[in-house]
Amino acid sequence: MTDPMLFGVCMTIQYLLVFKLRPRVLRKAAGLALSGAGVAAFFRAPILTDASLIVVLTLMTSGVGLLFGRDYSDRQEGQS
């Protein structure tokens, strides 16, 4: 798999997690797990190749997006 294809697959999985995972508890737990795994992999791997760097950065950004991002299961803005 080439690097652009891997990046596309990682971004698709990130999109599905960030925008389709509804329960708040699952979003926060998955965000903590993904960001923790990404940070651990970043500091534990002695040499990161291009492919593994793409995966690690996607893990970290997905985790942070899930932790601190907007919760899409709440009511839409403007509705009361």
SULCOR-V200755 format. One record per residue. N is the residue number from 1. RES is the residue in three letters. SS is DSSP state (a for helix, b for strand, c for the rest). PHI is phi in whole degrees, 0 to 359 (* if undefined). PSI is psi as a letter, one per 40 degrees, with the letter a starting at -180 (none if undefined). Layout:
BEGIN
n=N res=RES ss=SS phi=PHI psi=PSI
n=N res=RES ss=SS phi=PHI psi=PSI
END
This chain:
BEGIN
n=1 res=MET ss=c phi=* psi=h
n=2 res=THR ss=c phi=281 psi=i
n=3 res=ASP ss=a phi=297 psi=d
n=4 res=PRO ss=a phi=296 psi=d
n=5 res=MET ss=a phi=293 psi=d
n=6 res=LEU ss=a phi=297 psi=d
n=7 res=PHE ss=a phi=298 psi=d
n=8 res=GLY ss=a phi=296 psi=d
n=9 res=VAL ss=a phi=295 psi=d
n=10 res=CYS ss=a phi=297 psi=d
n=11 res=MET ss=a phi=290 psi=d
n=12 res=THR ss=a phi=294 psi=d
n=13 res=ILE ss=a phi=295 psi=d
n=14 res=GLN ss=a phi=297 psi=d
n=15 res=TYR ss=a phi=300 psi=d
n=16 res=LEU ss=a phi=297 psi=d
n=17 res=LEU ss=a phi=291 psi=d
n=18 res=VAL ss=a phi=289 psi=d
n=19 res=PHE ss=a phi=259 psi=e
n=20 res=LYS ss=a phi=248 psi=e
n=21 res=LEU ss=c phi=278 psi=h
n=22 res=ARG ss=c phi=268 psi=d
n=23 res=PRO ss=c phi=297 psi=h
n=24 res=ARG ss=a phi=299 psi=d
n=25 res=VAL ss=a phi=296 psi=d
n=26 res=LEU ss=a phi=293 psi=d
n=27 res=ARG ss=a phi=298 psi=d
n=28 res=LYS ss=a phi=291 psi=d
n=29 res=ALA ss=a phi=293 psi=d
n=30 res=ALA ss=a phi=293 psi=d
n=31 res=GLY ss=a phi=296 psi=d
n=32 res=LEU ss=a phi=294 psi=d
n=33 res=ALA ss=a phi=293 psi=d
n=34 res=LEU ss=a phi=292 psi=d
n=35 res=SER ss=a phi=291 psi=d
n=36 res=GLY ss=a phi=295 psi=d
n=37 res=ALA ss=a phi=294 psi=d
n=38 res=GLY ss=a phi=294 psi=d
n=39 res=VAL ss=a phi=293 psi=d
n=40 res=ALA ss=a phi=297 psi=d
n=41 res=ALA ss=a phi=293 psi=d
n=42 res=PHE ss=a phi=295 psi=d
n=43 res=PHE ss=a phi=271 psi=d
n=44 res=ARG ss=a phi=272 psi=d
n=45 res=ALA ss=c phi=283 psi=h
n=46 res=PRO ss=c phi=291 psi=d
n=47 res=ILE ss=c phi=225 psi=h
n=48 res=LEU ss=c phi=262 psi=h
n=49 res=THR ss=c phi=281 psi=i
n=50 res=ASP ss=a phi=299 psi=d
n=51 res=ALA ss=a phi=294 psi=d
n=52 res=SER ss=a phi=289 psi=d
n=53 res=LEU ss=a phi=294 psi=d
n=54 res=ILE ss=a phi=299 psi=d
n=55 res=VAL ss=a phi=293 psi=d
n=56 res=VAL ss=a phi=294 psi=d
n=57 res=LEU ss=a phi=294 psi=d
n=58 res=THR ss=a phi=293 psi=d
n=59 res=LEU ss=a phi=300 psi=d
n=60 res=MET ss=a phi=293 psi=d
n=61 res=THR ss=a phi=290 psi=d
n=62 res=SER ss=a phi=295 psi=d
n=63 res=GLY ss=a phi=297 psi=d
n=64 res=VAL ss=a phi=292 psi=d
n=65 res=GLY ss=a phi=296 psi=d
n=66 res=LEU ss=a phi=287 psi=d
n=67 res=LEU ss=a phi=291 psi=d
n=68 res=PHE ss=a phi=252 psi=e
n=69 res=GLY ss=c phi=283 psi=i
n=70 res=ARG ss=c phi=291 psi=i
n=71 res=ASP ss=c phi=274 psi=h
n=72 res=TYR ss=c phi=279 psi=e
n=73 res=SER ss=c phi=274 psi=e
n=74 res=ASP ss=c phi=287 psi=i
n=75 res=ARG ss=c phi=296 psi=i
n=76 res=GLN ss=c phi=293 psi=i
n=77 res=GLU ss=c phi=294 psi=i
n=78 res=GLY ss=c phi=94 psi=e
n=79 res=GLN ss=c phi=267 psi=i
n=80 res=SER ss=c phi=242 psi=none
END
